Structures are given as C-alpha cells and as structure tokens.
C-alpha cells in the first residue's frame, strides 16, 4: 500500500507539472523538482559518488568525503570541449535570479543575470539564434559557457568523450565557467573570439577566456547537465566559475552555432542545483 501511495503521489506530481506546462505557465509544479531531488539522494545514497555540480557558489557547506586531487591550472591542460547552457547552471555572483523550474528536463530553468541592459542592448532580434526543439536564444538571455580541460593527450572536439583517451581513462578534468548575457551590441564581446582555440606552451587552449570577471570560485564537483537530475555523475571535476557576468554580442553567438569544431549548434539544458550537503564538497 505504501509503495502504491508513493507511486500515486509521483504520478499526480507529473500530471500537475504537465498541466502547468499546458496552461502556458512554462514550468512544472514544485513537487516535480522535489521528487527529482529526492530520487537523486535515493539513487546516490551509500554508493560512493563524489561531490556533485552545479551548486550555489555562495554556500560553503558540504560533507561529501570522496576527496580527489585538484586538477592543474587549465593552462597546463588540454582544452577538449566547449559548450554552453541556456541560463546559468550555477547560482552566485551576478547570476542569482531563478528562471523557474522550467519543463522538468533542464530547459527554461537555471539562473539569470541580475543586472539591467540599456535600451539598445535589450533590443530584441526578429529571429532567435541557435534554434532547437527547446527554443533558441534571444537578446537578454543568460548563458553559461564551459571550457572543459583534460590532463589526457587529447585535442578539441565534439562531446565530453573527447576529454577521455584510450591511453588515459581516468584523466583529471577541469572546467572554467563563465556566465554571459546576450546583448544586441556590436561593440560587446565577440563569441567567435571567446572560443578561439590554438596551441600555447604545448597545450590546446581557448586563447581568450575572460580574465576580468572576478576571481574564479573554485570547488570540487562533477559533470553537469539534466541527465543527472536523478542520478549521480561519476566523473570528478575541478571547477573554476567566475562571479561576474560579461556581455556578449548575440549575433556572434549565432554565427558560432552555425559551425565550430565542437559541433555545438544550440544551448544545453541545466541540471537542478545540487543542495544536499552529502552531495557537495566543503568550500573554503
């Protein structure tokens, strides 16, 4: 009977969430996200998963005891992947405005830029850029870009699988995270330049990662993405996320989506913010 009641509760939550979406509210019910968080705890409890990501960068509490060695600086690793998420996966710095629960699958959720844009910067486009079945990008949207690095001898390419190697299956991984807001301003940062790659001191590098957006907040975590909303990520990642949001020309983002070595053509969904201390590393 107890199992039946639990199943019924979950079913009703999903129905309510679907009704909310159908009603045009653009977000699932609170119960849907609560159930996903409960399932994450249930599916990771006692199984030895390491600390997870993303997290609230202003919250230092964490009790996950699966420690691992911090990856080297990204300048001593090979860039292997660049991708971005619509809305920030992390919360903190200048991106603390909650976008809502979204569709329950990582889209239209996450965190948005807290600041304001000028009238010109906020002038919408006639057509979205980087279109997908989950919607494209418009002026004023927030994105979080992940520059993924590996200690393996690898080169930049599509998907996180590029970061692994047959000769080194457990490389150290590091992600340099930067949050941007999309603006209608040709004088704003050029996304094509921000993602320019080349060799530097013997390593594949993103040559123009911002250096003026605050001291990166570092912590031990995992890979992200909505597929881990109810499952633990098994990969260990050293994170560095910059607290300030930079403005990027939306037209340049659209151009990048039309063709790049990473074969990225749209924004990824976000993973629910991980909040349970048992799944977070302590921050100092």
C-alpha positions in Angstrom: 0.0 0.0 0.0 2.8 2.4 0.9 4.5 1.8 -2.4 1.2 2.4 -4.2 0.7 5.7 -2.4 4.2 6.8 -3.3 3.7 5.9 -7.0 0.4 7.7 -7.0 2.0 10.8 -5.5 4.7 10.9 -8.1 2.1 10.4 -10.9 0.0 13.2 -9.6 3.0 15.4 -9.4 3.9 14.8 -13.0 0.3 15.3 -14.1 0.2 18.7 -12.2 3.5 19.6 -13.8 2.2 18.7 -17.3 -0.9 20.7 -16.6 1.2 23.7 -15.6 3.1 23.5 -18.9 -0.1 23.0 -20.9 -1.6 26.0 -19.1 1.2 28.2 -20.6 3.0 28.9 -17.3 6.2 27.4 -18.7 7.1 25.5 -15.6 6.4 22.2 -13.9 5.0 22.0 -10.3 7.2 22.3 -7.3 6.6 18.7 -6.5 8.2 17.5 -9.7 11.6 19.1 -8.8 11.2 18.0 -5.2 10.7 14.4 -6.4 13.8 14.6 -8.7 15.9 15.9 -5.8 14.6 13.0 -3.6 15.4 10.5 -6.3 18.9 11.9 -6.6 19.5 11.3 -2.9 18.0 7.8 -3.1 20.0 6.8 -6.1 23.3 8.0 -4.7 23.0 7.1 -1.0 25.8 4.8 0.1 27.1 4.2 -3.4 30.3 6.3 -3.1 29.5 9.1 -5.5 31.9 12.1 -5.3 30.8 15.7 -4.8 28.3 16.9 -7.5 27.8 20.1 -9.5 26.3 22.7 -10.0 25.9 24.4 -6.7 25.2 27.7 -5.0 28.7 29.3 -5.1 27.9 31.4 -2.0 27.1 28.3 0.1 30.2 26.7 1.6 28.5 23.8 3.4 29.4 20.4 2.1 30.1 17.0 3.7 30.9 14.7 0.8 34.1 12.8 1.8 35.1 11.5 -1.6 38.1 13.8 -2.0 40.2 13.9 -5.1 43.3 15.9 -6.1 42.6 19.3 -7.6 43.4 19.4 -11.3 46.3 21.5 -12.6 45.6 25.1 -13.8 43.9 25.0 -17.2 47.0 26.5 -18.8 48.7 23.1 -18.1 45.9 21.0 -19.5 44.4 20.4 -23.0 41.2 22.1 -23.9 38.9 19.3 -25.1 35.4 20.7 -25.3 33.5 24.0 -25.3 29.7 24.1 -24.9 27.1 26.3 -23.2 23.9 26.1 -21.3 20.9 28.4 -21.5 20.7 30.1 -18.2 23.5 29.6 -15.7 23.7 26.2 -14.0 25.4 27.7 -11.0 23.9 30.3 -8.7 26.1 33.1 -7.3 27.9 36.3 -8.2 25.8 38.3 -10.6 23.5 35.4 -11.6 21.1 34.6 -8.8 17.8 35.3 -10.4 15.9 32.0 -10.6 14.4 31.3 -14.1 11.9 28.9 -12.7 11.5 25.1 -12.7 11.2 25.0 -16.5 10.0 21.9 -18.2 11.4 19.5 -15.6 14.0 18.3 -18.1 16.6 21.1 -17.7 15.1 23.6 -20.2 13.9 27.1 -19.2 15.4 26.6 -15.7 18.6 27.8 -14.1 19.7 31.3 -13.1 19.7 34.6 -15.0 21.8 37.7 -15.0 20.7 40.0 -12.1 21.6 43.3 -13.9 19.8 45.6 -16.4 20.6 46.3 -20.0 20.4 49.5 -21.9 17.5 50.1 -24.4 19.9 49.4 -27.3 21.4 46.3 -25.7 18.0 44.9 -25.0 16.5 45.5 -28.5 15.2 42.0 -29.5 16.0 40.3 -32.7 13.4 39.5 -35.3 14.5 35.8 -35.1 16.1 33.8 -32.4 19.7 32.4 -32.9 20.9 28.9 -32.2 17.4 27.4 -32.7 16.5 23.9 -31.3 13.4 21.9 -30.4 13.6 23.5 -26.9 13.7 27.0 -28.3 16.5 29.3 -29.4 18.3 32.3 -27.9 17.1 35.9 -27.8 18.6 39.2 -26.6 18.7 39.3 -22.8 19.1 35.6 -22.3 21.8 34.3 -20.0 24.2 31.5 -20.9 26.9 29.7 -19.0 29.9 28.6 -21.1 32.0 25.6 -20.0 35.6 25.4 -21.2 36.5 21.8 -20.4 40.1 20.7 -20.0 41.7 17.3 -19.7 45.1 16.1 -18.4 45.0 13.5 -21.2 46.8 13.9 -24.5 43.7 15.0 -26.5 42.6 17.6 -28.9 39.4 19.8 -29.1 36.4 18.0 -30.5 32.7 17.2 -30.1 31.2 16.0 -26.8 32.9 15.3 -23.4 34.0 12.0 -24.8 36.8 13.9 -26.5 38.2 14.6 -23.0 39.0 10.9 -22.4 41.7 8.8 -24.0 42.3 5.1 -24.6 45.7 5.5 -23.0 44.4 7.5 -20.0 40.9 6.6 -19.0 40.9 8.5 -15.7 42.3 11.9 -16.6 42.0 14.9 -14.4 39.3 17.2 -15.6 38.9 21.0 -15.1 36.0 23.3 -16.2 36.5 27.0 -16.5 33.0 28.5 -16.3 31.9 31.9 -17.4 28.4 33.4 -17.5 27.3 35.8 -20.2 24.3 37.9 -21.0 23.4 38.2 -24.7 23.1 41.8 -26.0 22.3 43.5 -29.3 25.5 45.4 -29.4 28.3 45.0 -32.0 30.7 46.5 -29.5 30.1 43.8 -27.0 32.4 40.7 -26.7 32.7 38.5 -29.8 31.8 34.9 -29.1 33.9 33.7 -32.0 37.0 35.3 -30.4 36.0 34.0 -26.9 36.0 30.4 -28.3 39.1 30.8 -30.5 41.5 27.9 -30.0 45.1 27.3 -30.6 48.3 25.9 -29.2 50.0 27.6 -26.3 53.1 26.3 -24.4 52.4 22.8 -25.9 48.7 22.6 -24.9 45.5 23.1 -26.7 43.9 26.2 -25.3 41.0 28.6 -25.6 43.0 31.7 -26.2 40.6 34.3 -24.9 39.0 33.1 -21.7 37.9 36.2 -19.8 40.3 37.4 -17.1 38.4 40.5 -15.9 35.3 38.9 -14.5 36.4 38.4 -10.9 38.4 35.8 -9.1 37.1 32.4 -10.0 35.3 30.5 -7.3 36.8 27.0 -7.1 35.4 23.8 -5.8 35.4 20.0 -6.3 32.4 18.7 -8.2 31.3 16.7 -11.2 30.0 16.9 -14.7 26.6 18.5 -15.1 23.6 18.5 -17.4 19.9 17.5 -16.8 20.6 13.8 -17.3 22.0 13.8 -13.8 18.9 15.4 -12.2 18.1 12.0 -10.6 21.4 10.2 -11.0 24.9 10.9 -9.7 27.6 11.9 -12.1 30.6 9.5 -11.8 33.2 12.0 -13.2 35.3 14.2 -10.9 35.8 17.8 -12.0 37.8 20.7 -10.6 35.6 23.8 -11.1 36.5 27.5 -11.5 33.5 29.7 -12.0 33.9 33.5 -12.5 31.4 35.6 -10.4 30.8 38.5 -12.8 28.7 38.3 -15.9 30.1 39.6 -19.2 28.1 41.0 -22.2 28.5 39.2 -25.5 27.2 40.1 -28.9 24.2 37.8 -29.7 25.0 37.9 -33.4 28.4 36.3 -32.8 26.9 33.5 -30.7 24.5 32.8 -33.6 27.5 32.6 -36.0 29.3 30.2 -33.8 26.3 27.9 -33.7 26.4 27.7 -37.5 29.7 25.9 -37.4 32.5 25.0 -34.9 34.9 22.2 -34.2 32.8 21.1 -31.3 29.7 20.6 -33.5 27.6 22.7 -31.0 24.6 24.3 -32.5 22.3 25.0 -29.6 22.2 25.6 -25.8 22.2 22.7 -23.5 19.7 22.3 -20.6 20.7 22.8 -17.0 20.9 20.3 -14.1 18.9 21.1 -11.0 21.0 23.0 -8.4 22.5 20.4 -6.0 21.9 21.5 -2.5 22.1 18.5 -0.1 25.4 18.7 1.8 26.1 15.0 1.4 26.5 15.6 -2.3 28.6 18.7 -2.0 32.3 19.3 -1.3 33.2 21.7 1.5 34.3 25.1 0.2 37.0 27.1 2.0 
